[in-house]
Amino acid sequence: MKERSYMAFLQEARPFIPQERIYTDELRRLAWGTDAGFYRLIPRIVIRSKNEDEISQLLKLASRHGLPVTFRAAGTSLSGQAISDSILIVAGKHWEKYTLSSDHEQITLQPGIIGQRVNEILAPYGRKFAPDPASVKSAMVGGIVMNNASGMNCGTHANSDKVLLSVRIVLADGTVLDTGCPVSRASFEVTHRDFIRRICELRDQVRADEKLAERIRYKYSIKNVTGLNLLPFVRFDDPFDIIAHLMVGSEGTLAFLSEVTMKTEYDYPCKASAMLYFKTIKEACRAVVALKNVTNETGEWTVKGAELLDWKSLASVNGPVFLRYKGEVASSILPGVEPGDESGLTAVLTETKARTPEELHRNITTIENVLRAFHTYIPVHFTDKPEEYSQYWAIRSGIFPSVGGTRKPGTTCLIEDIAFHIENLPEATVELQQLIARHGYDDACIYGHALEGNYHFIINQSFGSDEEVKRYEDLMNAVKTLVVDKYDGSLKAEHGTGRNMAPFVRYEWGEAAFEVMKAVKSLFDPKGLLNPGVIFNDDPQCHIKNFKPLPLLATRDELRGGTEDKCIECGFCEVNCLSCGFTLSSRQRIVLQREISRLRQSGKEPERLALLEKQYKYPGNQTCAGDGLCSMSCPMGINTGDLTHMIRQRALPKGSLGYKAGNFAANHFAGIKSSLRPILGLANFGHSILGTKAMSNIAKGMHNALGVPLWTPAMPKPLPPCSLPYRGEGKGKEAVVYFPSCINQTMGLPKKSPVEQPLVNKMVSLLQKAGYEVIFPANMESLCCGTIWESKGMPDIADRKSAELEAALWEASEQGRYPVLCDQSPCLHRMRETIKKMKLYEPAEFIYTFLKDKLVFTQTDRPVAIHITCSMRKMGLANTLIELAHLCSTHVLIPEEVGCCGFAGDRGFTYPELNAYALRKLRPQIEAAGISIGYSNSRTCEIGLTTNAGIPYVSIAYLVDQCTKPKMRDKE
């Protein structure tokens, strides 16, 4: 019966949802069955929604067929609230619109905007997004609001509930309500009169029960997201305000949030942080209680944040102070500490903010005076330098994934989330630490928002036996007793109730409050179809079922570094994954490879294994750029590109035809490059004869029909073999070894180029303008950095080519006497990875380091766009490129939300749809800014950028040459 209902649902949904946004295959259902939590359910249907009308129609269909629906944004939630075994509707990449009020004090947001993006939008106006969960760089607004996710600074005074003004929602029956729109409200009062009346009845019922009303106020005086949000019934009179605020923390159990309007928060310009260290966790908590009470003359809290990190948290990141403490403890030179016992060390990351430097200094002095009453391990030191305190906060934000990454392979990383009233903090924290230890979780850590009495504790758990499951169940029962019975705290403070705490909602709140919650659920979702099993669950053991497996990857011994097994599937990587939302994300690739590995190792379900491997090929392998940017937002530094390269290596074992072809190319590289020039020449001839439009249509048809690499008008003419000298003359001058990348040795200029000289010639001209002698390595036509082979899965050949290049550069540089310049940043990145005994540079860094003082810069008023390549980001050179561009132009655009361009070597030719998706947000920004040319430092990237931006992109060297002249030198 259910199967027929799902089939009917699909049949009726397909007329208004394109097939490419409906997933029913084995691979993608499995991929979307995982979020950041420790549970897994496999959805029957996954739909990537695009707009409110689609949601309304889908909910009407689901209601008609009696099918449960779960909503999901970024999937960074931790308590099992974003997974489903029925219909999963994703509201992410298509839900990113916003509007900002003229005074910048209100912002209206769709649910798919990432929290950090909101901060970027508000930053120019001195405002910020008030909710600040540690996952703000990855979590989306929909999840932040619907979980009431708070964080390090917002506490209860500036969480989503406190800054929310109105919502636009889609109810279970498909009705759209905008609580901030008078017309929508008036219409709803007519069509849903009983609904409004029931809201008012519940409001009056709660207020009439003084004991219940007082309990609600007390429970929400600290962070609390256990169950539905009852605070609106005592805060608001207007039923529409109550409806709006009931959405906060409802976890998709009441309605779909399609838009939210929130107050923005003042962003203090002056900030300072200190990492305070104490020798016991109780002393640290006593200090936090004292800091909580510090206010200024206006009653404003002086301390804005105080994050506690216990010794295990500090050990997970190998902090230098922890290592020093550990050494002193081991040497028995620390008074009052048992030899060998480093478990007392506790850090409190403390932050204060101010409007002026003078006010900030007063705040620091006040805090230091308060701390004199406590014994710190090292002297208190505040820093107001962003480059210093940002490192502290990066450590704090990455604790969960970092600790999870230290777990025993194959175990599951679980995070719990509780809160105590601040006056109970010192005793409660010590008892919590002892309780966890009594249950045998020796590797557990406690950390979190101590200023709000809110802690997270992480345990690494195996569920491979009944005994292990029972141990976890006993721990949770003990936590319940401690938090609820003894201290009347919150079993869930900010991570959402989900499935994890659903069995305990009634226990924490009591019968009267729970009945109100049930009444709200029944009103909004009378059929119980919205996110069933979350918050309300009749199974008392639902929290110990459907755990997510984390099997070992079969490739772990093959992988360089083998860090993929440390992945806890948190999703922090996805913000930098260009294929996320197009095919698969970096997180999903690891999820799928784990399952494929499990099936291989077990020998079970061979047909399913074959199916997954087949379905993985295009979305998992062929559309992975392998750029490695995912590692930059992963706290463990996991590069899923390495996993992809290893999968490609498996497909090309030594002796295979593909491997032999790669080896032949490496051994005859000069000849291969020479053979490419006639092909480029033929394409250019066709372009000249047929014209751009006809040539483009023919090329597109051949690509679609035959899989021929796609030609575009940005494709260059061939560059004739250079007859460049092995060594320049000009004795006594400064010298540089210049290795033009193989692509720049082969490719000339496109037919319609804004510049006149090929890059190799322009680079030599610029270097000579600055007074440099240019040296070329011997046998340059045969040399390559090896990136081509690495990306194809032939790392041994890649390393061989790198070694050949290293030997040639070592000789040309006279054993490292001269710096080495490569004109292609991706090539330079690999060279730096494999060649360590020479100083290697790409154009921007070399120009900024060596040529800047030898040239006179004259800024142009022409606006320019800059593309920062993946390799520049990974080498930490993004700002160098930007600063160099600012020396040349008064108007420099760094397009927002454009990361990896997706060209990925040759993938822009073979899978141009990946390149187009990665750059989908580029052209509108270029056109809006009236820009006619862009600059970068990777030729292949520039081809893709030119194709998708509508303007030419060329090397940054051209801009520098255009805007500079030689500096007059003193006559010798």
Solvent accessible surface area in square Angstrom, and as a share of the most:
residue,aa,sasa,rsa
1,M,170,0.76
2,K,107,0.45
3,E,96,0.43
4,R,163,0.60
5,S,17,0.11
6,Y,15,0.06
7,M,110,0.49
8,A,29,0.23
9,F,0,0.00
10,L,13,0.06
11,Q,135,0.60
12,E,63,0.28
13,A,0,0.00
14,R,102,0.37
15,P,114,0.72
16,F,49,0.21
17,I,1,0.01
18,P,52,0.33
19,Q,98,0.43
20,E,127,0.57
21,R,28,0.10
22,I,2,0.01
23,Y,9,0.03
24,T,55,0.32
25,D,36,0.19
26,E,40,0.18
27,L,2,0.01
28,R,70,0.26
29,R,44,0.16
30,L,4,0.02
31,A,0,0.00
32,W,21,0.07
33,G,0,0.00
34,T,2,0.01
35,D,0,0.00
36,A,6,0.04
37,G,3,0.03
38,F,3,0.01
39,Y,0,0.00
40,R,31,0.11
41,L,22,0.11
42,I,61,0.31
43,P,0,0.00
44,R,83,0.30
45,I,3,0.02
46,V,0,0.00
47,I,0,0.00
48,R,14,0.05
49,S,1,0.00
50,K,101,0.43
51,N,65,0.33
52,E,34,0.15
53,D,89,0.46
54,E,11,0.05
55,I,0,0.00
56,S,12,0.08
57,Q,60,0.27
58,L,0,0.00
59,L,3,0.01
60,K,96,0.41
61,L,8,0.04
62,A,2,0.02
63,S,25,0.16
64,R,153,0.56
65,H,42,0.19
66,G,28,0.27
67,L,0,0.00
68,P,32,0.20
69,V,1,0.00
70,T,2,0.01
71,F,26,0.11
72,R,9,0.03
73,A,18,0.14
74,A,14,0.11
75,G,5,0.05
76,T,19,0.11
77,S,18,0.11
78,L,24,0.12
79,S,1,0.00
80,G,0,0.00
81,Q,8,0.03
82,A,8,0.06
83,I,0,0.00
84,S,5,0.03
85,D,86,0.45
86,S,3,0.02
87,I,0,0.00
88,L,1,0.00
89,I,0,0.00
90,V,3,0.02
91,A,3,0.02
92,G,4,0.04
93,K,44,0.18
94,H,73,0.33
95,W,2,0.01
96,E,49,0.22
97,K,148,0.63
98,Y,88,0.34
99,T,91,0.53
100,L,46,0.23
101,S,37,0.24
102,S,114,0.74
103,D,86,0.44
104,H,54,0.24
105,E,85,0.38
106,Q,81,0.36
107,I,1,0.00
108,T,27,0.16
109,L,0,0.00
110,Q,32,0.14
111,P,5,0.03
112,G,1,0.01
113,I,4,0.02
114,I,31,0.16
115,G,0,0.00
116,Q,56,0.25
117,R,31,0.11
118,V,0,0.00
119,N,34,0.17
120,E,87,0.39
121,I,16,0.08
122,L,0,0.00
123,A,60,0.46
124,P,103,0.65
125,Y,100,0.38
126,G,31,0.30
127,R,43,0.16
128,K,32,0.14
129,F,5,0.02
130,A,1,0.01
131,P,1,0.00
132,D,29,0.15
133,P,12,0.07
134,A,33,0.26
135,S,23,0.15
136,V,22,0.13
137,K,132,0.56
138,S,8,0.05
139,A,6,0.05
140,M,18,0.08
141,V,0,0.00
142,G,7,0.07
143,G,23,0.23
144,I,1,0.00
145,V,0,0.00
146,M,17,0.08
147,N,17,0.09
148,N,17,0.09
149,A,17,0.13
150,S,3,0.02
151,G,0,0.00
152,M,21,0.09
153,N,23,0.12
154,C,2,0.01
155,G,0,0.00
156,T,25,0.14
157,H,90,0.40
158,A,6,0.04
159,N,14,0.07
160,S,0,0.00
161,D,4,0.02
162,K,60,0.26
163,V,12,0.07
164,L,6,0.03
165,L,64,0.32
166,S,16,0.10
167,V,2,0.01
168,R,77,0.28
169,I,0,0.00
170,V,0,0.00
171,L,6,0.03
172,A,17,0.13
173,D,74,0.38
174,G,5,0.04
175,T,35,0.20
176,V,51,0.29
177,L,1,0.00
178,D,23,0.12
179,T,6,0.03
180,G,48,0.46
181,C,41,0.25
182,P,106,0.67
183,V,116,0.67
184,S,21,0.14
185,R,62,0.23
186,A,55,0.43
187,S,59,0.38
188,F,5,0.02
189,E,81,0.36
190,V,105,0.61
191,T,90,0.52
192,H,34,0.15
193,R,154,0.56
194,D,92,0.48
195,F,17,0.07
196,I,19,0.10
197,R,123,0.45
198,R,84,0.31
199,I,0,0.00
200,C,29,0.17
201,E,80,0.36
202,L,1,0.00
203,R,41,0.15
204,D,73,0.38
205,Q,89,0.40
206,V,0,0.00
207,R,84,0.31
208,A,84,0.65
209,D,55,0.29
210,E,140,0.63
211,K,173,0.73
212,L,11,0.06
213,A,4,0.03
214,E,100,0.45
215,R,65,0.24
216,I,0,0.00
217,R,122,0.45
218,Y,86,0.33
219,K,2,0.01
220,Y,28,0.11
221,S,68,0.44
222,I,14,0.07
223,K,5,0.02
224,N,7,0.04
225,V,9,0.05
226,T,1,0.00
227,G,2,0.02
228,L,1,0.01
229,N,13,0.06
230,L,0,0.00
231,L,19,0.09
232,P,0,0.00
233,F,0,0.00
234,V,23,0.13
235,R,91,0.33
236,F,36,0.15
237,D,94,0.49
238,D,44,0.23
239,P,23,0.14
240,F,3,0.01
241,D,46,0.24
242,I,0,0.00
243,I,0,0.00
244,A,1,0.00
245,H,6,0.03
246,L,0,0.00
247,M,0,0.00
248,V,0,0.00
249,G,4,0.04
250,S,0,0.00
251,E,9,0.04
252,G,6,0.06
253,T,0,0.00
254,L,0,0.00
255,A,0,0.00
256,F,6,0.02
257,L,6,0.03
258,S,4,0.02
259,E,54,0.24
260,V,1,0.00
261,T,23,0.14
262,M,0,0.00
263,K,90,0.38
264,T,9,0.06
265,E,49,0.22
266,Y,77,0.29
267,D,34,0.18
268,Y,30,0.11
269,P,90,0.56
270,C,22,0.13
271,K,50,0.21
272,A,0,0.00
273,S,0,0.00
274,A,0,0.00
275,M,20,0.09
276,L,3,0.01
277,Y,19,0.07
278,F,0,0.00
279,K,58,0.24
280,T,70,0.41
281,I,11,0.06
282,K,87,0.37
283,E,27,0.12
284,A,0,0.00
285,C,0,0.00
286,R,108,0.39
287,A,1,0.01
288,V,0,0.00
289,V,35,0.20
290,A,28,0.22
291,L,1,0.01
292,K,32,0.14
293,N,110,0.57
294,V,18,0.10
295,T,67,0.39
296,N,40,0.20
297,E,158,0.71
298,T,108,0.63
299,G,51,0.49
300,E,46,0.21
301,W,97,0.34
302,T,6,0.04
303,V,3,0.02
304,K,37,0.16
305,G,0,0.00
306,A,0,0.00
307,E,1,0.00
308,L,0,0.00
309,L,0,0.00
310,D,3,0.02
311,W,61,0.21
312,K,36,0.15
313,S,0,0.00
314,L,6,0.03
315,A,25,0.20
316,S,21,0.13
317,V,43,0.25
318,N,99,0.51
319,G,10,0.09
320,P,108,0.68
321,V,26,0.15
322,F,8,0.03
323,L,88,0.44
324,R,130,0.47
325,Y,1,0.00
326,K,91,0.38
327,G,36,0.35
328,E,36,0.16
329,V,2,0.01
330,A,74,0.58
331,S,68,0.44
332,S,68,0.44
333,I,111,0.56
334,L,23,0.12
335,P,106,0.67
336,G,90,0.86
337,V,29,0.16
338,E,124,0.56
339,P,88,0.55
340,G,50,0.48
341,D,60,0.31
342,E,33,0.15
343,S,44,0.28
344,G,20,0.19
345,L,0,0.00
346,T,1,0.01
347,A,0,0.00
348,V,0,0.00
349,L,0,0.00
350,T,0,0.00
351,E,14,0.06
352,T,0,0.00
353,K,15,0.06
354,A,0,0.00
355,R,117,0.43
356,T,58,0.34
357,P,90,0.56
358,E,109,0.49
359,E,30,0.14
360,L,10,0.05
361,H,123,0.55
362,R,139,0.51
363,N,15,0.08
364,I,26,0.13
365,T,57,0.33
366,T,53,0.31
367,I,0,0.00
368,E,55,0.25
369,N,76,0.39
370,V,38,0.22
371,L,6,0.03
372,R,178,0.65
373,A,78,0.61
374,F,23,0.10
375,H,141,0.63
376,T,37,0.21
377,Y,26,0.10
378,I,32,0.16
379,P,115,0.72
380,V,41,0.23
381,H,118,0.53
382,F,19,0.08
383,T,7,0.04
384,D,83,0.43
385,K,103,0.43
386,P,79,0.50
387,E,109,0.49
388,E,66,0.30
389,Y,32,0.12
390,S,56,0.36
391,Q,116,0.51
392,Y,55,0.21
393,W,37,0.13
394,A,67,0.52
395,I,56,0.28
396,R,4,0.02
397,S,35,0.23
398,G,7,0.07
399,I,0,0.00
400,F,19,0.08
401,P,2,0.01
402,S,12,0.08
403,V,0,0.00
404,G,0,0.00
405,G,3,0.03
406,T,71,0.41
407,R,13,0.05
408,K,149,0.63
409,P,69,0.43
410,G,41,0.39
411,T,15,0.09
412,T,9,0.05
413,C,9,0.06
414,L,0,0.00
415,I,4,0.02
416,E,2,0.01
417,D,0,0.00
418,I,1,0.01
419,A,0,0.00
420,F,0,0.00
421,H,10,0.04
422,I,39,0.20
423,E,110,0.50
424,N,35,0.18
425,L,0,0.00
426,P,11,0.07
427,E,82,0.37
428,A,0,0.00
429,T,0,0.00
430,V,34,0.19
431,E,45,0.20
432,L,0,0.00
433,Q,49,0.22
434,Q,96,0.42
435,L,7,0.03
436,I,6,0.03
437,A,59,0.46
438,R,171,0.62
439,H,42,0.19
440,G,40,0.39
441,Y,6,0.02
442,D,119,0.62
443,D,51,0.26
444,A,14,0.11
445,C,0,0.00
446,I,3,0.01
447,Y,5,0.02
448,G,0,0.00
449,H,4,0.02
450,A,0,0.00
451,L,8,0.04
452,E,20,0.09
453,G,0,0.00
454,N,0,0.00
455,Y,0,0.00
456,H,5,0.02
457,F,0,0.00
458,I,1,0.00
459,I,0,0.00
460,N,14,0.07
461,Q,0,0.00
462,S,40,0.26
463,F,46,0.19
464,G,73,0.71
465,S,46,0.30
466,D,120,0.62
467,E,126,0.57
468,E,44,0.20
469,V,35,0.20
470,K,109,0.46
471,R,63,0.23
472,Y,0,0.00
473,E,34,0.15
474,D,49,0.26
475,L,0,0.00
476,M,3,0.01
477,N,58,0.30
478,A,24,0.18
479,V,1,0.01
480,K,36,0.15
481,T,69,0.40
482,L,14,0.07
483,V,0,0.00
484,V,16,0.09
485,D,82,0.42
486,K,120,0.51
487,Y,26,0.10
488,D,38,0.20
489,G,0,0.00
490,S,0,0.00
491,L,2,0.01
492,K,2,0.01
493,A,2,0.02
494,E,9,0.04
495,H,28,0.12
496,G,0,0.00
497,T,0,0.00
498,G,0,0.00
499,R,23,0.08
500,N,0,0.00
501,M,3,0.01
502,A,7,0.05
503,P,33,0.21
504,F,15,0.06
505,V,0,0.00
506,R,104,0.38
507,Y,100,0.38
508,E,2,0.01
509,W,4,0.02
510,G,30,0.29
511,E,95,0.42
512,A,54,0.42
513,A,0,0.00
514,F,17,0.07
515,E,74,0.33
516,V,1,0.00
517,M,0,0.00
518,K,80,0.34
519,A,21,0.16
520,V,0,0.00
521,K,27,0.12
522,S,67,0.43
523,L,36,0.18
524,F,5,0.02
525,D,3,0.02
526,P,103,0.65
527,K,125,0.53
528,G,33,0.32
529,L,23,0.11
530,L,2,0.01
531,N,2,0.01
532,P,51,0.32
533,G,18,0.18
534,V,2,0.01
535,I,0,0.00
536,F,37,0.16
537,N,41,0.21
538,D,148,0.77
539,D,45,0.23
540,P,99,0.62
541,Q,75,0.34
542,C,11,0.06
543,H,5,0.02
544,I,19,0.10
545,K,91,0.38
546,N,80,0.41
547,F,35,0.15
548,K,4,0.02
549,P,54,0.34
550,L,8,0.04
551,P,26,0.16
552,L,62,0.31
553,L,4,0.02
554,A,40,0.31
555,T,4,0.02
556,R,90,0.33
557,D,130,0.67
558,E,82,0.37
559,L,11,0.05
560,R,134,0.49
561,G,70,0.67
562,G,15,0.15
563,T,40,0.23
564,E,3,0.02
565,D,10,0.05
566,K,83,0.35
567,C,15,0.09
568,I,11,0.05
569,E,1,0.00
570,C,12,0.07
571,G,3,0.03
572,F,29,0.12
573,C,17,0.10
574,E,21,0.10
575,V,59,0.34
576,N,49,0.25
577,C,18,0.11
578,L,20,0.10
579,S,2,0.01
580,C,19,0.11
581,G,19,0.18
582,F,57,0.24
583,T,19,0.11
584,L,0,0.00
585,S,1,0.00
586,S,3,0.02
587,R,3,0.01
588,Q,7,0.03
589,R,3,0.01
590,I,4,0.02
591,V,0,0.00
592,L,1,0.00
593,Q,11,0.05
594,R,3,0.01
595,E,10,0.04
596,I,2,0.01
597,S,2,0.01
598,R,76,0.28
599,L,0,0.00
600,R,92,0.34
601,Q,113,0.50
602,S,50,0.32
603,G,58,0.56
604,K,130,0.55
605,E,86,0.39
606,P,93,0.59
607,E,150,0.67
608,R,52,0.19
609,L,29,0.14
610,A,60,0.46
611,L,72,0.36
612,L,0,0.00
613,E,68,0.30
614,K,161,0.68
615,Q,49,0.22
616,Y,8,0.03
617,K,122,0.52
618,Y,81,0.31
619,P,18,0.12
620,G,0,0.00
621,N,23,0.12
622,Q,38,0.17
623,T,0,0.00
624,C,10,0.06
625,A,16,0.12
626,G,16,0.16
627,D,27,0.14
628,G,2,0.02
629,L,4,0.02
630,C,10,0.06
631,S,24,0.15
632,M,100,0.45
633,S,29,0.19
634,C,21,0.12
635,P,49,0.31
636,M,47,0.21
637,G,40,0.38
638,I,7,0.04
639,N,36,0.18
640,T,5,0.03
641,G,1,0.01
642,D,47,0.24
643,L,1,0.00
644,T,1,0.00
645,H,30,0.14
646,M,15,0.07
647,I,27,0.14
648,R,16,0.06
649,Q,60,0.27
650,R,85,0.31
651,A,74,0.57
652,L,42,0.21
653,P,75,0.47
654,K,148,0.63
655,G,51,0.49
656,S,29,0.19
657,L,152,0.76
658,G,30,0.29
659,Y,26,0.10
660,K,118,0.50
661,A,60,0.46
662,G,7,0.07
663,N,45,0.23
664,F,114,0.48
665,A,22,0.17
666,A,5,0.04
667,N,88,0.45
668,H,93,0.42
669,F,13,0.06
670,A,32,0.25
671,G,46,0.44
672,I,55,0.28
673,K,4,0.02
674,S,50,0.32
675,S,57,0.37
676,L,79,0.39
677,R,17,0.06
678,P,88,0.56
679,I,108,0.55
680,L,13,0.07
681,G,23,0.23
682,L,127,0.63
683,A,22,0.17
684,N,36,0.18
685,F,123,0.51
686,G,15,0.15
687,H,9,0.04
688,S,56,0.36
689,I,117,0.59
690,L,86,0.43
691,G,30,0.28
692,T,51,0.30
693,K,163,0.69
694,A,41,0.32
695,M,25,0.11
696,S,33,0.21
697,N,92,0.47
698,I,80,0.41
699,A,11,0.08
700,K,121,0.51
701,G,36,0.35
702,M,86,0.38
703,H,27,0.12
704,N,106,0.54
705,A,80,0.62
706,L,133,0.66
707,G,50,0.49
708,V,56,0.32
709,P,77,0.49
710,L,30,0.15
711,W,24,0.08
712,T,19,0.11
713,P,56,0.35
714,A,10,0.08
715,M,31,0.14
716,P,4,0.03
717,K,76,0.32
718,P,40,0.25
719,L,11,0.05
720,P,92,0.58
721,P,89,0.56
722,C,51,0.31
723,S,114,0.74
724,L,57,0.29
725,P,73,0.46
726,Y,96,0.36
727,R,83,0.30
728,G,19,0.18
729,E,141,0.63
730,G,27,0.26
731,K,195,0.83
732,G,88,0.84
733,K,115,0.49
734,E,91,0.41
735,A,6,0.05
736,V,0,0.00
737,V,0,0.00
738,Y,0,0.00
739,F,2,0.01
740,P,0,0.00
741,S,0,0.00
742,C,17,0.10
743,I,34,0.17
744,N,2,0.01
745,Q,4,0.02
746,T,6,0.04
747,M,20,0.09
748,G,3,0.03
749,L,30,0.15
750,P,28,0.17
751,K,83,0.35
752,K,162,0.69
753,S,34,0.22
754,P,66,0.41
755,V,24,0.14
756,E,166,0.75
757,Q,70,0.31
758,P,28,0.17
759,L,11,0.05
760,V,1,0.00
761,N,66,0.34
762,K,31,0.13
763,M,1,0.00
764,V,22,0.13
765,S,43,0.27
766,L,0,0.00
767,L,1,0.00
768,Q,108,0.48
769,K,43,0.18
770,A,1,0.01
771,G,26,0.25
772,Y,8,0.03
773,E,25,0.11
774,V,8,0.05
775,I,0,0.00
776,F,6,0.03
777,P,4,0.03
778,A,37,0.29
779,N,120,0.62
780,M,26,0.12
781,E,53,0.24
782,S,45,0.29
783,L,10,0.05
784,C,2,0.01
785,C,4,0.02
786,G,0,0.00
787,T,41,0.24
788,I,77,0.39
789,W,7,0.02
790,E,48,0.21
791,S,34,0.22
792,K,63,0.27
793,G,1,0.01
794,M,13,0.06
795,P,20,0.13
796,D,55,0.29
797,I,0,0.00
798,A,0,0.00
799,D,57,0.30
800,R,87,0.32
801,K,3,0.01
802,S,5,0.03
803,A,57,0.44
804,E,73,0.33
805,L,0,0.00
806,E,38,0.17
807,A,65,0.50
808,A,15,0.12
809,L,0,0.00
810,W,70,0.25
811,E,102,0.46
812,A,1,0.00
813,S,0,0.00
814,E,61,0.27
815,Q,106,0.47
816,G,33,0.31
817,R,168,0.61
818,Y,35,0.13
819,P,23,0.14
820,V,0,0.00
821,L,0,0.00
822,C,0,0.00
823,D,1,0.01
824,Q,8,0.03
825,S,0,0.00
826,P,41,0.26
827,C,15,0.09
828,L,0,0.00
829,H,37,0.16
830,R,10,0.03
831,M,1,0.01
832,R,66,0.24
833,E,106,0.47
834,T,47,0.27
835,I,4,0.02
836,K,152,0.64
837,K,107,0.45
838,M,15,0.07
839,K,145,0.62
840,L,6,0.03
841,Y,24,0.09
842,E,0,0.00
843,P,0,0.00
844,A,0,0.00
845,E,31,0.14
846,F,1,0.00
847,I,1,0.01
848,Y,60,0.23
849,T,78,0.45
850,F,53,0.22
851,L,0,0.00
852,K,61,0.26
853,D,102,0.53
854,K,51,0.21
855,L,4,0.02
856,V,54,0.31
857,F,42,0.17
858,T,89,0.52
859,Q,91,0.40
860,T,29,0.17
861,D,115,0.60
862,R,83,0.30
863,P,31,0.19
864,V,0,0.00
865,A,0,0.00
866,I,1,0.00
867,H,8,0.04
868,I,7,0.04
869,T,2,0.01
870,C,20,0.12
871,S,7,0.05
872,M,0,0.00
873,R,68,0.25
874,K,65,0.27
875,M,34,0.15
876,G,62,0.59
877,L,15,0.07
878,A,23,0.18
879,N,102,0.52
880,T,24,0.14
881,L,0,0.00
882,I,36,0.18
883,E,78,0.35
884,L,0,0.00
885,A,0,0.00
886,H,85,0.38
887,L,58,0.29
888,C,0,0.00
889,S,0,0.00
890,T,76,0.44
891,H,80,0.36
892,V,21,0.12
893,L,35,0.18
894,I,55,0.28
895,P,13,0.08
896,E,88,0.40
897,E,88,0.39
898,V,11,0.07
899,G,29,0.28
900,C,7,0.04
901,C,3,0.02
902,G,0,0.00
903,F,6,0.02
904,A,29,0.23
905,G,47,0.45
906,D,50,0.26
907,R,27,0.10
908,G,6,0.06
909,F,28,0.12
910,T,48,0.28
911,Y,45,0.17
912,P,25,0.16
913,E,61,0.27
914,L,0,0.00
915,N,5,0.02
916,A,47,0.36
917,Y,36,0.14
918,A,10,0.08
919,L,4,0.02
920,R,95,0.35
921,K,48,0.20
922,L,1,0.01
923,R,109,0.40
924,P,80,0.51
925,Q,43,0.19
926,I,1,0.01
927,E,115,0.51
928,A,93,0.72
929,A,31,0.24
930,G,55,0.53
931,I,9,0.04
932,S,63,0.41
933,I,9,0.04
934,G,0,0.00
935,Y,3,0.01
936,S,0,0.00
937,N,1,0.01
938,S,0,0.00
939,R,26,0.09
940,T,14,0.08
941,C,14,0.08
942,E,8,0.03
943,I,6,0.03
944,G,0,0.00
945,L,0,0.00
946,T,34,0.20
947,T,57,0.33
948,N,30,0.15
949,A,1,0.01
950,G,44,0.42
951,I,19,0.10
952,P,39,0.24
953,Y,9,0.04
954,V,16,0.09
955,S,3,0.02
956,I,0,0.00
957,A,0,0.00
958,Y,17,0.06
959,L,0,0.00
960,V,0,0.00
961,D,25,0.13
962,Q,104,0.46
963,C,8,0.05
964,T,14,0.08
965,K,121,0.51
966,P,65,0.41
967,K,84,0.36
968,M,179,0.80
969,R,128,0.47
970,D,136,0.71
971,K,199,0.84
972,E,220,0.98
